[in-house]
Every structure is written in structure tokens, then in C-alpha cells.
Amino acid sequence: MQDVRVRSAAAVSLWAVVLTVLLPGLILQSDGVRLSVALALQGVVVAHTGGALARVLTAPTVRLVAFGFWVFAYIWLGLAPLAMLVSDTYPWPYRAREANAFEAVAVVELGLLAYSAGTALAARRRQTRAGSAPPGFLERLLSRRIAPWRLLALCGLALAFAVLLISSQPGRLGAYFTSRQAITEAGAAADTQGAFLQVLLSWSLSVPAFWALLGLLHVPRVVRGDRWLRGLRWLLLPVFLVLNAVVNNPISKPRFWIGTVLLTLVFTVPRLCRPRAFRVTAAALIAALLVVFPYSDYFRYSDREDVTVVSLTDQFTTNGDYDAFQQVQTGIDYARENGFSPQDALGPPLFMVPRSMWPEKPEDTGIALARYAGYEFLNLSAPLWIESYLWAGPFAVVVVFCLLGAVGRRADDVRHLLRGRPGTLAALLVPAFAFYQMVFLRGSLLAIAGPLTLLMAVPLLISTRTARASRFPSPAAQPTPIRHASIPGTGGHP
């Protein structure tokens, strides 16, 4: 029996009007609108991203990975470039040729079309194979469940590492409440290898501490020894709440990571993962990204200035946080002069290899583009669109985004099929990746390879395979719930 739930036409229409007419209209009201072919094509990008986001928000099932992708695409590559093209104003001084704007919009739309195609192919493949094929690699991976004693081992290791790291670093506990600007300046004063090691050690505490807290909130009950497990959880929960408040705070950690931590904790609560609750929470998140996010870098700098509220258009055109589209333009110029570099695709997966052993190791793409543009400030983004374009041109863009769309859709489908099984990686890892995906899309890949590897590897180490089944439950069948240990504040189990 197939799931016959359908979208509400009224809800789709309402979201479509808000996302493709109302918000873009606020930007187009700016004085001195410059009409161009690039602006017309950007209207297509806004319609594409806004329409896709409306479909995700009104879907009968919760699709977190798709939500994370389309939110980033809509704001950073839909609305922000629209404001830049309308006003001919960009966050950074470098100005590419006027024809580059059209090429940049075309590269962005090409990636979006490839992502949509990958999503559609994965959805069709699921329909043709539903109930007849054994679970594939992704299904088996996401069906792994948190193992209580492995989780406790992680908690012990994280606490031990926290004591060693915090006590050995200058400033001790106060170092975690130092602005990111001061941390960056201290790293610049140190040697490159030492700075890299310090950053890696910091993430090696932040990510396991996050997974320890998330695991303690959602680890399933065991048949024997549950009394001891429950006692240890009661003891460890406040400890890891405090530890995460220290090592994962908005002063010393990037906003995107803090958002990943908070949103994962929110969207792993079963009651908030129901379609209606998801829509309300997702709408609030979109509003926060548009209104609050631009001002959330208050703690980033040592000398904090008064917050000045400006229009949405001014934020998009003057705030370097929205430089993704301009970086795509810069990258097209860079590729025109230097050609494509397929070997640079090896940099992110081999990020741990030191440059002393690999002298030709690729440079961080954001830094390379900043140097090409002549900036002194090098900490710039490099969206996945331009990263893949620099590897092998439009072909690489199509391949990368088609695969990303297919994997993202499959991950959302598996999470939906396993929604009645608490403690699985489908319930925990998929939301974590869905929101860290915004960092992945913004880039650059080499800069986030370490945290991303830890984010994906730690849950694999604290989970075990479930009993192998010949097939997954059909989309229409709700799996039998497994008892979940009751912890105050988690909302229980639906």
C-alpha cells in the first residue's frame, strides 16, 4: 500500500509567493536597478531555489538534507546575488568582467539542475526497488545503532582529553572564551604546522563532546544492565552539557558549527521531526537566517562595535559572509588564467598529509582565490560550485551535484523509513550532516575536511550493526518502536 499523502496546494502556493515573489520583491525595490541578462538569469535561480524550498517545506515527509541544501542555495546563491546584481555592489573590492556575472549565474544554475536531477533519479530508483531489493550500503550504514558501552568509552576519552587539552594550553579555560579574531592572529604568529595542529586538537575535543552529548540523549535501552547505564547517563548528562557550553560556544567557534550543534539537538527530538512541527521550526529557522544571522558575528572580533541594523539588501552586498557568488566570479577568472586542476580534488580527502611529505599539496581554494584577487584577508569562502568547477569545468559541476543530490535524497528516505528506531545513525547522523552541509557547500573543502571527517567518523566508532534484515520496511509501513530510555527534557518517544 503506497503512502497517499500529498502536498496542500494552498501551502505550496503560499510558500512559493513568499519565497519567489515577496522576498525578491523587497530586494528589487532598491533604487537604481541595473537590468542585465545576468539579472534575468538570476531570476531563474531564485525561482528554482525558492520553488524547491517550498516543495521541501510542504512535503508530506521531513527531508532534512534537502532542506539544508535548498536553504543555503536560496539565501547565499539566490537572494544575495540578486541584491549584488541589482545594485552592482559586492562585499569585496575585486571586480570581475561584466560577462563573468552571467557565467557565474550559469555555473550556479547548472549545479542546481544537476542536484535536482540526482534527487529525481534517486527517488525514481527507490520507487522501482521498493520492497524487492536487499538494503544497500547507505541503508546498512544508517541502520547502525549507538552502542551504550562504546558511547560510555567515548565519554571517558572525551573527558580525559578535555582535562589534558584545557590544562595544557595557554589561558586554560579562558582560551575557549577568546574571540576567533584573537585565535586567528595567534595562529598566524605561530608556525603553519603548529597552528594546524592546534586547530585539529580543538576540533578533536569539540566534535566528540558534541557526539557524546547527543548519544547520551538518544542511546537505546539495553536488556541487561540498564540500571547501571541509566545511572551513568544521569551522572554524565550535566557534565557534558557544561563541557559543550565551554568547547562549543559562539565566541570561539564558527557560527555554522554552533548552528549545527543546536539544530541537530533540536531536530533529533522525535516530536519536532513530525511534518507539522518541522514546518513551523523550519520557517523560524529561515527567518532567523535572514534577520539574525548577519548580526551573529558579534563575538567574532576582539573589539566589539555597536550593532547597526541595515536593510537586507545592504547586508547581502556589504557583508563578507555572503561572498559566495562573488567568489564564483573570481574563480571563473582564476580558471581562465590558470586552467583546471583535477589533482586539486585530492586535497580534501588527503588533508592529513603534511606539506613536508607532499610539497605539491593543493592550497585551500578560498585562500588561493583571495591571493589571486590581491586581498590581505585570506579567510574567504569557496563554494562547492567553484571548487568543482576548478577541478574540471562544467563537467565536474554536473557530476558532483548529481551525486550530492542522489545521496542526499537517499539519506532522507532512509531516515524516514527508520523513523521509529531510536538511536540509529539515520536519526542522529543525517540531521548532523544536513545542517553541517551548509558549511560543506560554502567551503572551502580543505578548510572543513578535518571537522567533517570527525563529524562522520565518531558516530561510526560508537555504533554497531543491527541484525541483518533481508529488506527495509516499505515506505507505508511504520517500524515497530524500540523502547527508549526516559531522560527528562528529551521529549520522550512519539
C-alpha positions, 0 to 999 in steps of 0.5 A: 500500500503506497503512502497517499499523502500529498502536498496542500496546494494552498501551502505550496502556493503560499510558500512559493509567493513568499519565497519567489515573489515577496522576498525578491520583491523587497530586494528589487525595490532598491533604487537604481536597478541595473537590468542585465541578462545576468539579472534575468538569469538570476531570476531563474535561480531564485525561482528554482531555489525558492520553488524547491524550498517550498516543495521541501517545506510542504512535503508530506515527509521531513527531508532534512538534507534537502532542506539544508541544501535548498536553504543555503542555495536560496539565501547565499546563491539566490537572494544575495546575488540578486541584491549584488546584481541589482545594485552592482555592489559586492562585499569585496573590492575585486571586480570581475568582467561584466560577462563573468556575472552571467557565467557565474549565474550559469555555473550556479544554475547548472549545479542546481539542475544537476542536484535536482536531477540526482534527487529525481533519479534517486527517488525514481530508483527507490520507487522501482526497488521498493520492497524487492531489493536487499538494503544497500550500503547507505541503508546498512550504514544508517541502520547502525545503532549507538552502542551504550558501552562504546558511547560510555568509552567515548565519554571517558576519552572525551573527558580525559582529553578535555582535562589534558587539552584545557590544562595544557594550553595557554589561558586554560579555560579562558582560551575557549572564551577568546574571540576567533579574531584573537585565535586567528592572529595567534595562529598566524604568529605561530608556525603553519604546522603548529597552528594546524595542529592546534586547530585539529586538537580543538576540533578533536575535543569539540566534535566528540563532546558534541557526539557524546552529548547527543548519544547520551540523549538518544542511546537505546535501552539495553536488556541487561544492565540498564540500571547501571547505564541509566545511572551513568547517563544521569551522572554524565548528562550535566557534565557534558552539557557544561563541557559543550557550553565551554568547547562549543560556544559562539565566541570561539567557534564558527557560527555554522558549527554552533548552528549545527550543534543546536539544530541537530539537538533540536531536530533529533527530538522525535516530536519536532521531526513530525511534518507539522512541527518541522514546518513551523521550526523550519520557517523560524529557522529561515527567518532567523537566517535572514534577520539574525544571522548577519548580526551573529558575528558579534563575538567574532572580533576582539573589539566589539562595535555597536550593532547597526541594523541595515536593510537586507539588501545592504547586508547581502552586498556589504557583508563578507559572509555572503561572498559566495557568488562573488567568489564564483566570479573570481574563480571563473577568472582564476580558471581562465588564467590558470586552467583546471586542476583535477589533482586539486580534488585530492586535497580534501580527502588527503588533508592529513598529509603534511606539506613536508611529505607532499610539497605539491599539496593543493592550497585551500581554494578560498585562500588561493582565490583571495591571493589571486584577487590581491586581498590581505584577508585570506579567510574567504569562502569557496563554494562547492560550485567553484571548487568543482568547477576548478577541478574540471569545468562544467563537467565536474559541476554536473557530476558532483551535484548529481551525486550530492543530490542522489545521496542526499535524497537517499539519506532522507528516505532512509531516515524516514523509513527508520523513523521509529528506531531510536538511536540509529545513525539515520536519526542522529547522523543525517540531521548532523550532516544536513545542517553541517552541509551548509558549511560543506557547500560554502567551503572551502573543502580543505578548510572543513575536511578535518571537522567533517571527517570527525563529524562522520567518523565518531558516530561510526566508532560508537555504533554497531550493526543491527541484525541483518534484515533481508529488506527495509520496511516499505515506505507505508509501513511504520517500524515497530518502536524500540523502547527508549530510555526516559531522560527528562527534557528529551521529549520522550518517544512519539 
